Amino acid sequence: MRGFAAFIVLGLAACAASDVVTPASASPEVSGWQEASGKPPSRVEFAAVMAACQDRAKGAGRNAPIDNCLADLGLHRAQ
């Protein structure tokens, strides 16, 4: 039973990861961004923040610059 549950969880994670769409206005490169501490985010962190920004844009019904949303959530462009 545990093996079946693990299989289901991994299947859902794979499906969720394949559904992530990066808008054209955002950099798909994780290396182009950094946290407030100066460290680059992990791929998982970056994907989570991008998903949150996409949800925020859908909820607001507008196409605000993604950089503003990422900055609100703690990511800034690396300099």
Beta strands, then each sheet from edge to edge (+ up, - down):
strand 1: 33-35
strand 2: 75-77
sheet 1: 1+ 2-
end
